Amino acid sequence: MRGPTAPKITAVITHLTNADLHCHSVVSDGTLTPEALAVRAHANGVGLWALTDHDEVGGIARAAAAAKALGMPFLSGVEISVTFASRTVHIVGLGFDANDPALVQGLQRTRGGRGERAHEMSEQLARAGIHGAYEGALKYVGNPELISRTHFARFLVDSGVCADTHEVFRRFLTEGKPGFVPHRWASLGDAVRWITEAGGVAIIAHPARYPFSANEEFALFTDFKHHGGRGVEVVTGSHSAAEAAKYAELALEFDLLASRGSDFHSPDESHTDLGQLPDLPGQLQPVWEALQHRIQ
């Protein structure tokens, strides 16, 4: 927070703290409220938590209040959608002022194109014989400004088109398949600047998920550092042990802080529950060591 120093916490935050700094609530595309997520994280032994809804900070105050009531240390968070090398990349921000005007306005602009994109997705699905997808997806949306592929996926599962969300993304909503509509998100430089100028730390989220060549990935890390980015998610719900080891090496190569987060969305959909992650490799500097003064 800007202004007054954040209140002191009694918990000791160390390298081995069970930090979960990436998850989503109904404010974006999760299925639980910020309050329910806080309770689940605390029950699972999380010792430092952040809510990182997509392109939205509207749930942070609720999450912070719920975490405080449980005595669980908390960091503000967000996951910003970025276009890089014609692909969507996600940048997590941690420990920023959630009321910073430039950040709030930038996120609002980033959310702006989702409605039009959703209608185009629905039209494509209708041409593939799946009708009423936009109205169906809306039933799963807590915040209409943030309608996304995940909401369409839940509609396709619950209407019996697909058995689960993994089948959805094999058959629909991805590049070259019905329902895929690209969107021009924020630039990498803008996203990093919004986070850092609001007092936070910018982190590359789940880097193994991006289908980049080695040269493209090197360019991403290089540009990210150039713009002031400081961290990378090494241990996350979608990374294998080998991928975590790879990005631990890249964190050292690029002198980046290491982050850890489940990317939890739903008890029924997520591979990894809140707080159920391996420890960070010991040679890395955890991002939370650089954010001690921002912990609430």
DRENDO-1510 file (C-alpha; in Angstrom, 1 decimal, always signed):
<recs>
REC; n; res; u; v; w
REC; 1; MET; +0.0; +0.0; +0.0 .
REC; 2; ARG; +1.1; +3.5; -0.6 .
REC; 3; GLY; +0.9; +6.0; +2.3 .
REC; 4; PRO; +0.9; +4.4; +5.8 .
REC; 5; THR; +3.1; +1.4; +6.4 .
REC; 6; ALA; +1.2; -1.9; +6.1 .
REC; 7; PRO; +0.3; -3.3; +9.5 .
REC; 8; LYS; +2.9; -5.7; +11.1 .
REC; 9; ILE; +2.1; -9.4; +10.9 .
REC; 10; THR; +3.1; -11.8; +13.6 .
REC; 11; ALA; +3.8; -14.8; +11.3 .
REC; 12; VAL; +7.4; -15.3; +10.2 .
REC; 13; ILE; +7.7; -15.4; +6.4 .
REC; 14; THR; +10.6; -17.5; +5.3 .
REC; 15; HIS; +11.9; -19.3; +2.2 .
REC; 16; LEU; +9.9; -22.4; +3.2 .
REC; 17; THR; +6.6; -20.5; +3.8 .
REC; 18; ASN; +3.7; -22.3; +2.1 .
REC; 19; ALA; +3.0; -19.3; -0.1 .
REC; 20; ASP; +0.2; -19.5; -2.7 .
REC; 21; LEU; +0.4; -16.4; -4.8 .
REC; 22; HIS; -1.9; -17.2; -7.8 .
REC; 23; CYS; -5.6; -18.1; -7.7 .
REC; 24; HIS; -8.9; -16.9; -9.0 .
REC; 25; SER; -12.3; -16.1; -7.6 .
REC; 26; VAL; -15.8; -15.5; -9.0 .
REC; 27; VAL; -14.7; -11.9; -9.7 .
REC; 28; SER; -12.9; -13.3; -12.7 .
REC; 29; ASP; -13.1; -17.0; -13.8 .
REC; 30; GLY; -13.0; -18.9; -10.5 .
REC; 31; THR; -16.0; -20.6; -8.9 .
REC; 32; LEU; -15.5; -19.6; -5.3 .
REC; 33; THR; -15.9; -16.2; -3.6 .
REC; 34; PRO; -12.8; -14.4; -2.3 .
REC; 35; GLU; -14.0; -15.3; +1.2 .
REC; 36; ALA; -14.4; -19.0; +0.4 .
REC; 37; LEU; -10.9; -19.0; -1.2 .
REC; 38; ALA; -9.4; -17.5; +2.0 .
REC; 39; VAL; -11.0; -20.2; +4.1 .
REC; 40; ARG; -9.8; -22.9; +1.8 .
REC; 41; ALA; -6.3; -21.5; +1.6 .
REC; 42; HIS; -6.1; -21.2; +5.4 .
REC; 43; ALA; -7.5; -24.8; +5.9 .
REC; 44; ASN; -4.8; -26.1; +3.5 .
REC; 45; GLY; -2.0; -24.5; +5.5 .
REC; 46; VAL; -1.2; -21.5; +3.3 .
REC; 47; GLY; +1.1; -19.1; +5.2 .
REC; 48; LEU; +1.0; -16.3; +2.6 .
REC; 49; TRP; -1.8; -15.8; +0.1 .
REC; 50; ALA; -2.7; -13.6; -2.8 .
REC; 51; LEU; -5.8; -13.4; -4.9 .
REC; 52; THR; -4.9; -12.8; -8.6 .
REC; 53; ASP; -8.1; -12.4; -10.6 .
REC; 54; HIS; -7.7; -11.8; -14.4 .
REC; 55; ASP; -7.4; -8.1; -15.2 .
REC; 56; GLU; -9.5; -7.1; -12.2 .
REC; 57; VAL; -8.7; -5.9; -8.6 .
REC; 58; GLY; -12.3; -5.8; -7.4 .
REC; 59; GLY; -12.0; -8.8; -5.1 .
REC; 60; ILE; -8.8; -7.7; -3.3 .
REC; 61; ALA; -10.5; -5.8; -0.4 .
REC; 62; ARG; -12.8; -8.7; +0.3 .
REC; 63; ALA; -9.9; -11.2; +0.1 .
REC; 64; ALA; -7.7; -9.0; +2.4 .
REC; 65; ALA; -10.5; -8.7; +5.0 .
REC; 66; ALA; -11.1; -12.4; +5.0 .
REC; 67; ALA; -7.4; -13.2; +5.3 .
REC; 68; LYS; -7.0; -10.8; +8.1 .
REC; 69; ALA; -9.9; -12.4; +10.0 .
REC; 70; LEU; -8.2; -15.7; +9.7 .
REC; 71; GLY; -4.8; -14.3; +10.7 .
REC; 72; MET; -3.4; -15.3; +7.3 .
REC; 73; PRO; -0.8; -13.0; +5.7 .
REC; 74; PHE; -1.9; -11.5; +2.4 .
REC; 75; LEU; -0.6; -9.7; -0.7 .
REC; 76; SER; -2.6; -7.8; -3.2 .
REC; 77; GLY; -2.5; -9.5; -6.6 .
REC; 78; VAL; -3.7; -9.5; -10.2 .
REC; 79; GLU; -3.1; -11.5; -13.4 .
REC; 80; ILE; -2.8; -9.2; -16.5 .
REC; 81; SER; -3.4; -10.5; -20.0 .
REC; 82; VAL; -0.7; -9.4; -22.4 .
REC; 83; THR; -0.1; -9.9; -26.1 .
REC; 84; PHE; +3.5; -10.8; -26.9 .
REC; 85; ALA; +4.8; -12.2; -30.2 .
REC; 86; SER; +1.1; -12.6; -31.3 .
REC; 87; ARG; +0.3; -14.8; -28.3 .
REC; 88; THR; -1.4; -14.3; -25.0 .
REC; 89; VAL; +1.0; -14.2; -22.0 .
REC; 90; HIS; +0.0; -13.6; -18.4 .
REC; 91; ILE; +1.8; -11.3; -16.0 .
REC; 92; VAL; +1.1; -11.5; -12.3 .
REC; 93; GLY; +1.4; -8.4; -10.1 .
REC; 94; LEU; +1.9; -8.7; -6.4 .
REC; 95; GLY; +2.1; -6.2; -3.5 .
REC; 96; PHE; +0.8; -3.1; -5.3 .
REC; 97; ASP; -1.6; -0.4; -4.4 .
REC; 98; ALA; -4.9; -1.7; -5.7 .
REC; 99; ASN; -6.4; +1.8; -5.9 .
REC; 100; ASP; -3.6; +3.2; -8.1 .
REC; 101; PRO; -5.4; +5.2; -10.8 .
REC; 102; ALA; -3.1; +4.2; -13.7 .
REC; 103; LEU; -3.4; +0.5; -12.8 .
REC; 104; VAL; -7.2; +0.6; -12.4 .
REC; 105; GLN; -7.7; +2.5; -15.7 .
REC; 106; GLY; -5.3; +0.2; -17.5 .
REC; 107; LEU; -7.1; -2.9; -16.3 .
REC; 108; GLN; -10.4; -1.4; -17.3 .
REC; 109; ARG; -9.2; -0.9; -20.9 .
REC; 110; THR; -7.8; -4.4; -21.0 .
REC; 111; ARG; -11.2; -5.8; -20.0 .
REC; 112; GLY; -13.0; -3.7; -22.5 .
REC; 113; GLY; -12.9; -6.0; -25.5 .
REC; 114; ARG; -14.1; -9.2; -23.8 .
REC; 115; GLY; -17.8; -8.7; -24.5 .
REC; 116; GLU; -17.4; -8.3; -28.3 .
REC; 117; ARG; -14.9; -11.2; -28.4 .
REC; 118; ALA; -17.5; -13.4; -26.5 .
REC; 119; HIS; -20.2; -12.7; -29.0 .
REC; 120; GLU; -17.8; -13.7; -31.8 .
REC; 121; MET; -16.9; -16.9; -30.0 .
REC; 122; SER; -20.6; -17.7; -29.7 .
REC; 123; GLU; -21.2; -17.1; -33.4 .
REC; 124; GLN; -18.3; -19.5; -34.3 .
REC; 125; LEU; -19.7; -22.1; -32.0 .
REC; 126; ALA; -23.2; -21.7; -33.5 .
REC; 127; ARG; -21.7; -22.3; -37.0 .
REC; 128; ALA; -20.3; -25.6; -35.5 .
REC; 129; GLY; -23.8; -26.5; -34.4 .
REC; 130; ILE; -23.6; -25.3; -30.8 .
REC; 131; HIS; -26.3; -22.7; -30.2 .
REC; 132; GLY; -26.9; -20.3; -27.3 .
REC; 133; ALA; -23.3; -20.4; -26.1 .
REC; 134; TYR; -23.1; -16.7; -25.2 .
REC; 135; GLU; -26.3; -16.8; -23.0 .
REC; 136; GLY; -25.1; -20.2; -21.6 .
REC; 137; ALA; -21.7; -18.9; -20.7 .
REC; 138; LEU; -23.2; -15.8; -19.0 .
REC; 139; LYS; -24.8; -18.1; -16.4 .
REC; 140; TYR; -21.3; -18.9; -15.0 .
REC; 141; VAL; -20.1; -15.3; -15.0 .
REC; 142; GLY; -19.8; -13.4; -11.8 .
REC; 143; ASN; -18.5; -10.3; -13.5 .
REC; 144; PRO; -19.9; -9.8; -17.1 .
REC; 145; GLU; -16.9; -7.6; -18.0 .
REC; 146; LEU; -14.7; -10.7; -17.6 .
REC; 147; ILE; -16.5; -13.3; -19.6 .
REC; 148; SER; -13.9; -15.7; -20.9 .
REC; 149; ARG; -13.1; -19.0; -22.5 .
REC; 150; THR; -13.4; -20.7; -19.1 .
REC; 151; HIS; -17.1; -19.7; -18.8 .
REC; 152; PHE; -17.8; -21.0; -22.3 .
REC; 153; ALA; -16.0; -24.2; -21.3 .
REC; 154; ARG; -18.2; -24.7; -18.3 .
REC; 155; PHE; -21.3; -24.2; -20.5 .
REC; 156; LEU; -20.0; -26.9; -23.0 .
REC; 157; VAL; -19.4; -29.4; -20.2 .
REC; 158; ASP; -22.7; -28.8; -18.4 .
REC; 159; SER; -24.7; -28.9; -21.6 .
REC; 160; GLY; -23.1; -32.3; -22.4 .
REC; 161; VAL; -21.1; -31.3; -25.5 .
REC; 162; CYS; -17.9; -32.3; -23.7 .
REC; 163; ALA; -17.1; -34.6; -20.8 .
REC; 164; ASP; -14.8; -32.1; -19.0 .
REC; 165; THR; -12.9; -28.8; -19.6 .
REC; 166; HIS; -9.8; -30.6; -20.8 .
REC; 167; GLU; -11.9; -32.1; -23.7 .
REC; 168; VAL; -13.3; -28.6; -24.4 .
REC; 169; PHE; -9.9; -27.2; -25.0 .
REC; 170; ARG; -8.9; -30.1; -27.2 .
REC; 171; ARG; -11.9; -29.6; -29.5 .
REC; 172; PHE; -12.9; -25.9; -29.1 .
REC; 173; LEU; -11.8; -22.4; -28.1 .
REC; 174; THR; -8.1; -22.9; -29.0 .
REC; 175; GLU; -6.3; -21.7; -32.1 .
REC; 176; GLY; -7.5; -23.4; -35.2 .
REC; 177; LYS; -10.7; -24.8; -33.5 .
REC; 178; PRO; -14.3; -23.5; -33.4 .
REC; 179; GLY; -14.8; -20.7; -30.9 .
REC; 180; PHE; -11.3; -19.3; -30.9 .
REC; 181; VAL; -11.2; -15.5; -31.3 .
REC; 182; PRO; -7.9; -13.8; -30.5 .
REC; 183; HIS; -8.0; -10.6; -28.5 .
REC; 184; ARG; -5.5; -7.7; -28.4 .
REC; 185; TRP; -4.5; -7.4; -24.7 .
REC; 186; ALA; -2.3; -5.0; -22.9 .
REC; 187; SER; +1.4; -4.6; -24.1 .
REC; 188; LEU; +4.1; -6.2; -22.0 .
REC; 189; GLY; +5.6; -2.8; -21.2 .
REC; 190; ASP; +2.2; -1.4; -20.1 .
REC; 191; ALA; +1.4; -4.3; -17.8 .
REC; 192; VAL; +4.8; -4.2; -16.1 .
REC; 193; ARG; +4.7; -0.4; -15.7 .
REC; 194; TRP; +1.2; -0.4; -14.2 .
REC; 195; ILE; +2.3; -3.0; -11.6 .
REC; 196; THR; +5.7; -1.4; -10.7 .
REC; 197; GLU; +4.4; +2.2; -10.6 .
REC; 198; ALA; +1.7; +1.1; -8.2 .
REC; 199; GLY; +4.5; -0.2; -5.9 .
REC; 200; GLY; +4.3; -3.9; -6.8 .
REC; 201; VAL; +6.5; -6.6; -8.4 .
REC; 202; ALA; +5.7; -8.0; -11.9 .
REC; 203; ILE; +6.1; -11.8; -12.5 .
REC; 204; ILE; +5.8; -13.9; -15.6 .
REC; 205; ALA; +3.0; -16.4; -14.9 .
REC; 206; HIS; +3.3; -20.2; -15.7 .
REC; 207; PRO; +5.9; -19.7; -18.4 .
REC; 208; ALA; +5.8; -23.4; -19.6 .
REC; 209; ARG; +2.3; -22.9; -20.9 .
REC; 210; TYR; +3.3; -20.6; -23.7 .
REC; 211; PRO; +4.1; -22.4; -27.0 .
REC; 212; PHE; +7.2; -20.3; -27.7 .
REC; 213; SER; +10.3; -21.3; -29.5 .
REC; 214; ALA; +13.5; -21.0; -27.5 .
REC; 215; ASN; +14.3; -17.7; -29.3 .
REC; 216; GLU; +10.8; -16.3; -28.6 .
REC; 217; GLU; +11.0; -17.3; -24.9 .
REC; 218; PHE; +14.4; -15.7; -24.6 .
REC; 219; ALA; +13.0; -12.5; -26.1 .
REC; 220; LEU; +10.1; -12.6; -23.6 .
REC; 221; PHE; +12.4; -12.8; -20.6 .
REC; 222; THR; +14.7; -10.2; -22.1 .
REC; 223; ASP; +12.0; -7.7; -22.8 .
REC; 224; PHE; +10.3; -8.4; -19.5 .
REC; 225; LYS; +13.5; -7.5; -17.6 .
REC; 226; HIS; +14.0; -4.5; -19.8 .
REC; 227; HIS; +10.6; -3.1; -18.8 .
REC; 228; GLY; +11.3; -3.6; -15.1 .
REC; 229; GLY; +9.9; -7.1; -14.5 .
REC; 230; ARG; +11.4; -8.8; -11.5 .
REC; 231; GLY; +10.1; -12.3; -11.1 .
REC; 232; VAL; +9.0; -15.6; -12.7 .
REC; 233; GLU; +6.6; -18.3; -11.5 .
REC; 234; VAL; +8.8; -21.4; -11.0 .
REC; 235; VAL; +6.5; -23.7; -9.1 .
REC; 236; THR; +2.9; -23.6; -10.3 .
REC; 237; GLY; -0.1; -25.9; -10.7 .
REC; 238; SER; +0.6; -26.5; -14.5 .
REC; 239; HIS; +4.4; -27.1; -14.2 .
REC; 240; SER; +6.0; -30.5; -14.1 .
REC; 241; ALA; +9.0; -31.1; -11.9 .
REC; 242; ALA; +11.2; -30.9; -15.0 .
REC; 243; GLU; +9.6; -27.6; -16.0 .
REC; 244; ALA; +10.1; -26.2; -12.5 .
REC; 245; ALA; +13.7; -27.1; -12.7 .
REC; 246; LYS; +14.1; -25.4; -16.1 .
REC; 247; TYR; +12.5; -22.1; -14.9 .
REC; 248; ALA; +14.6; -22.2; -11.7 .
REC; 249; GLU; +17.6; -22.2; -14.0 .
REC; 250; LEU; +16.1; -19.3; -16.0 .
REC; 251; ALA; +15.4; -17.4; -12.9 .
REC; 252; LEU; +19.0; -17.6; -11.9 .
REC; 253; GLU; +20.2; -16.8; -15.5 .
REC; 254; PHE; +18.0; -13.6; -15.6 .
REC; 255; ASP; +18.4; -12.7; -12.0 .
REC; 256; LEU; +14.7; -13.0; -11.3 .
REC; 257; LEU; +12.8; -13.5; -8.1 .
REC; 258; ALA; +10.9; -16.8; -7.9 .
REC; 259; SER; +7.2; -17.1; -7.2 .
REC; 260; ARG; +4.9; -20.0; -6.3 .
REC; 261; GLY; +1.2; -20.4; -6.9 .
REC; 262; SER; -1.4; -23.1; -7.6 .
REC; 263; ASP; -3.4; -21.1; -10.3 .
REC; 264; PHE; -6.5; -22.6; -8.5 .
REC; 265; HIS; -9.8; -21.8; -10.1 .
REC; 266; SER; -12.3; -24.5; -8.8 .
REC; 267; PRO; -12.4; -27.6; -6.6 .
REC; 268; ASP; -13.8; -29.5; -9.7 .
REC; 269; GLU; -11.5; -28.2; -12.4 .
REC; 270; SER; -8.0; -27.4; -11.0 .
REC; 271; HIS; -5.2; -29.9; -11.1 .
REC; 272; THR; -3.6; -28.5; -7.9 .
REC; 273; ASP; -5.4; -27.3; -4.8 .
REC; 274; LEU; -4.5; -24.2; -2.9 .
REC; 275; GLY; -1.3; -24.7; -0.8 .
REC; 276; GLN; -0.6; -28.1; -2.3 .
REC; 277; LEU; +2.7; -27.3; -4.2 .
REC; 278; PRO; +6.3; -28.4; -3.9 .
REC; 279; ASP; +8.7; -26.0; -2.2 .
REC; 280; LEU; +10.8; -23.6; -4.3 .
REC; 281; PRO; +14.3; -24.8; -5.0 .
REC; 282; GLY; +16.6; -23.6; -2.3 .
REC; 283; GLN; +19.0; -21.6; -4.5 .
REC; 284; LEU; +16.3; -19.1; -5.6 .
REC; 285; GLN; +15.2; -15.9; -3.9 .
REC; 286; PRO; +11.4; -16.0; -3.2 .
REC; 287; VAL; +9.5; -13.0; -4.4 .
REC; 288; TRP; +7.9; -12.6; -0.9 .
REC; 289; GLU; +11.3; -11.8; +0.6 .
REC; 290; ALA; +11.3; -8.7; -1.5 .
REC; 291; LEU; +7.7; -7.9; -0.5 .
REC; 292; GLN; +7.9; -8.2; +3.3 .
REC; 293; HIS; +6.9; -4.5; +3.7 .
REC; 294; ARG; +3.8; -5.0; +1.5 .
REC; 295; ILE; +2.3; -8.0; +3.4 .
REC; 296; GLN; -0.9; -7.2; +5.1 .
</recs>
